[in-house]
Amino acid sequence: MNDIITIVLFCIGVLFNLFGCIGLIRLPDVYNRLQSATKCVTLGTCSILLGLLFHYGFTTIGIKALLAIPLLFFSATVAAHALARGSYLFGVKLTDKTVVDDYKEMAETIKNKHKGEKNALSEDQRNS
């Protein structure tokens, strides 16, 4: 029974990773590609690690796989968010087919805040 569960989880993981790779090639802009890579590849890799846990049980390999799942899940989502935010603030454009830009107001607020800090620094330098 464990062998069947392991094979099913491995197959699901490989399919999710394949869909993530196809999404990297097919999707139009960096934001959609990040979403595809983060969600599909994270779920695929977590599924493969869960399959390792079922196959090896609670041995050192299984415990390492179990510990790697939340580490991968949280680090991949935080990294994708940081990349998307940096890309947006740097000025990477959305595709023409994008309908909603939820991040526009927040990005303008962040840019204005940084401009205010730069202006305050330049005034301090002039006064010195």
N, C-alpha and C positions, 0 to 999 in steps of 0.2 A: 504493500500500500504506500509506503514512504517513497518507493521508487517512482510510482505513478505521479504522486504529488510533486516530486522533484522535477520530473520531466515536464509536467504541465507548467510549473513555475519558470523553469528555464526557457520553455517555448514562449511563454508570455513575455518574459524579459527580453528575449531576442527580438520579438515582434515590436515591442515598444521602442527598443533601440533602433531598429530598422526604420520605423515611422519617424523617429526623431531625426535620423540622418536624411531621410527623404524630405522632411520639412526644412532642413537647413539648405537644401538645394532648391526647393520649389517655392518657398515663401518669398514675398517681394521685398521686405525691408528688414533692418536689423532687429526691430522690436518683435516682429512675428517670428523671426528665426530664434531669438532668445527664448521666446515662449515655447516654441517647439522643442528646442534642445533641452530646456530646463525640465519641463513637465514629462516629456516622453522618455528622455534618457534617465532621469531620476527614478521614475516608476519602473523602467526596465531594469536598471541596475539594482534597485531595491528588491525587485522580484527575483532576480538571479541570486542575490545574497540570501533571501529567504529560502530559496531552493537549496542553497548550501547548508543552511541551518537544518532543514528537514533531512537532508542526505546524511550529514555527519552527526546530527544530534548536538547535545551540549558538551562537545569536546572543545579543544582549543580553537579549532577552525570554525565551528559553529558559533561559539561565543564571540569570536572576532567578527564574523559576519553579522551577528546580531548587534554588536556595538557600532559597526560601520553604517548600518541603516539610518539611524537618526543623525549621525554625523554628516553623511552624504545629503540627506534630505534638507537639513537646515543650512548647510554651507552652500549648496547649489542654489537654493532659492535666494539667499542673501547676496551671493555673487551675481546672480542674474539681475536682481533689483539694482545693485550698484552699477553694473554695466549699462543697464537701460537708463538709469538716471544720469550717469555721466555722458552717455551718448546724446540724450535729449538736451542737457545743458551745454554740451559742446556744439550743438546745432545740427545734428544728423536729422535730416528731414523724414517725416512720415511718408508713406506711399500716398498716391493720389486717391486711392480707394478707401482711405481711412475715413470713417464717419464721425467718430467722437475723439476729441483730444482732451481727456480728463486732466492731464498733467500741465496744461498750458498756464493756468493761473498760478499754480504753485511754483513753476519754473520762473515765471516773471517776478514773483516775490523774492525768490532766492537770488536772481540776477540783480534786482534792485538793492537788496541787502548788501551784496558784495560790492556794488558800485558805491554805496554809501560808505562802506568801510574803506575803500580805496580813496575816496574823496577826503575822508577824515585823516587818513595817513598822509596824503599829499599836503593838506593844510598844516599838519604838525611839522612836516619837513620844511615848509615855507617859513613857519614861525621860528624854527631853530636857527 
